[in-house]
Amino acid sequence: MWIEILNLLVTLMGVLMSLGHFPQAYKIYKRKSSKDISLVTYSIFTFGSIIWLAYGITLNQLPIVITFIIAVIGTLSVMILALKYR
């Protein structure tokens, strides 16, 4: 039972943390500027999220998979908008 509760908490917190990239993407879109965004930082976030996603898929761990699908979408959104509004 504790494992199921922990899995739920890990998934919830992972999703909440991964959603943190979307306000940044929205801010870039709204301002039409990404001058203060580090593409190196978001490249590292994106690469790391892809690796974690692959790890989660390999282990068949849904909490990791869900969390990092959202993270990859969020980090790629920031990178694409940052490149568009450079």
LUMMARLO-318737 format. One record per residue (C-alpha): residue number from 1; residue in one letter; x, y, z. Coordinates in nm, 4 decimals. Each point is the difference from the previous one (the first is absolute). Example, Ala and Ser with C-alpha at 12.3 -4.5 7.8 and 13.67 -1.06 7.14 Angstrom:
2
(node 1, 'A', (1.2300, -0.4500, 0.7800))
(node 2, 'S', (0.1370, 0.3440, -0.0660))
% end
This chain:
86
(node 1, 'M', (0.0000, 0.0000, 0.0000))
(node 2, 'W', (0.2811, 0.2447, 0.0830))
(node 3, 'I', (0.1591, -0.0638, -0.3373))
(node 4, 'E', (-0.3241, 0.0960, -0.1780))
(node 5, 'I', (-0.0283, 0.3190, 0.2059))
(node 6, 'L', (0.3642, 0.0830, -0.0674))
(node 7, 'N', (-0.0473, -0.0662, -0.3735))
(node 8, 'L', (-0.2988, 0.2328, -0.0023))
(node 9, 'L', (0.1898, 0.2738, 0.1861))
(node 10, 'V', (0.3051, -0.0358, -0.2230))
(node 11, 'T', (-0.2173, 0.0208, -0.3104))
(node 12, 'L', (-0.1917, 0.3013, 0.1311))
(node 13, 'M', (0.3128, 0.1897, 0.1019))
(node 14, 'G', (0.1794, -0.0937, -0.3200))
(node 15, 'V', (-0.2889, 0.1290, -0.2082))
(node 16, 'L', (-0.0190, 0.3223, 0.2031))
(node 17, 'M', (0.3740, 0.0550, -0.0368))
(node 18, 'S', (-0.0123, -0.0752, -0.3726))
(node 19, 'L', (-0.2828, 0.2484, -0.0461))
(node 20, 'G', (0.2433, 0.2669, 0.1198))
(node 21, 'H', (0.1371, 0.0403, -0.3521))
(node 22, 'F', (-0.3331, 0.1106, -0.1451))
(node 23, 'P', (-0.0193, 0.3410, 0.1737))
(node 24, 'Q', (0.3420, 0.0779, -0.1484))
(node 25, 'A', (-0.1199, -0.1006, -0.3464))
(node 26, 'Y', (-0.3111, 0.2145, 0.0435))
(node 27, 'K', (0.2092, 0.2982, 0.1123))
(node 28, 'I', (0.2205, -0.0295, -0.3093))
(node 29, 'Y', (-0.3062, -0.0255, -0.2237))
(node 30, 'K', (-0.1777, 0.2929, 0.1674))
(node 31, 'R', (0.3040, 0.2323, -0.0092))
(node 32, 'K', (0.1213, -0.1232, -0.3407))
(node 33, 'S', (0.3488, 0.0054, 0.1501))
(node 34, 'S', (0.2380, -0.2602, 0.1369))
(node 35, 'K', (0.3064, 0.2141, 0.0592))
(node 36, 'D', (0.0446, -0.1192, 0.3604))
(node 37, 'I', (-0.0460, -0.3714, -0.0723))
(node 38, 'S', (0.3054, -0.2242, 0.0006))
(node 39, 'L', (-0.0222, -0.2488, -0.2862))
(node 40, 'V', (0.2878, -0.1954, 0.1548))
(node 41, 'T', (-0.1980, -0.0456, 0.3211))
(node 42, 'Y', (-0.3152, -0.1086, -0.1816))
(node 43, 'S', (0.2028, -0.2309, -0.2244))
(node 44, 'I', (0.1306, -0.1718, 0.3120))
(node 45, 'F', (-0.3534, -0.0197, 0.1464))
(node 46, 'T', (-0.1340, -0.1443, -0.3262))
(node 47, 'F', (0.2781, -0.2561, -0.0390))
(node 48, 'G', (-0.0301, -0.1051, 0.3634))
(node 49, 'S', (-0.3775, -0.0318, -0.0278))
(node 50, 'I', (0.0320, -0.2166, -0.3114))
(node 51, 'I', (0.2473, -0.2276, 0.1792))
(node 52, 'W', (-0.2304, -0.0283, 0.3031))
(node 53, 'L', (-0.2945, -0.0719, -0.2300))
(node 54, 'A', (0.1931, -0.2795, -0.1714))
(node 55, 'Y', (0.0976, -0.1353, 0.3430))
(node 56, 'G', (-0.3623, 0.0023, 0.1156))
(node 57, 'I', (-0.1137, -0.1756, -0.3169))
(node 58, 'T', (0.2753, -0.2605, 0.0369))
(node 59, 'L', (-0.1035, -0.0725, 0.3598))
(node 60, 'N', (-0.3705, 0.0227, -0.0875))
(node 61, 'Q', (-0.0452, 0.2563, 0.2791))
(node 62, 'L', (-0.3087, 0.2072, -0.0713))
(node 63, 'P', (0.0805, 0.2765, 0.2549))
(node 64, 'I', (0.3326, 0.0693, -0.1713))
(node 65, 'V', (-0.1485, -0.0242, -0.3485))
(node 66, 'I', (-0.2891, 0.2382, 0.0712))
(node 67, 'T', (0.2241, 0.2519, 0.1738))
(node 68, 'F', (0.2597, 0.0129, -0.2721))
(node 69, 'I', (-0.2400, 0.0046, -0.2942))
(node 70, 'I', (-0.1305, 0.3253, 0.1474))
(node 71, 'A', (0.3548, 0.1218, 0.0698))
(node 72, 'V', (0.1148, -0.0686, -0.3578))
(node 73, 'I', (-0.3012, 0.1846, -0.1414))
(node 74, 'G', (0.0608, 0.2922, 0.2367))
(node 75, 'T', (0.3718, 0.0330, -0.0622))
(node 76, 'L', (-0.0406, -0.0373, -0.3764))
(node 77, 'S', (-0.2722, 0.2651, 0.0058))
(node 78, 'V', (0.2343, 0.2435, 0.1726))
(node 79, 'M', (0.2837, -0.0795, -0.2412))
(node 80, 'I', (-0.2144, 0.0319, -0.3126))
(node 81, 'L', (-0.1503, 0.3303, 0.1158))
(node 82, 'A', (0.3411, 0.1271, 0.1129))
(node 83, 'L', (0.1425, -0.0706, -0.3456))
(node 84, 'K', (-0.3013, 0.1523, -0.1726))
(node 85, 'Y', (0.0129, 0.3241, 0.2011))
(node 86, 'R', (0.3785, 0.0452, 0.0163))
% end
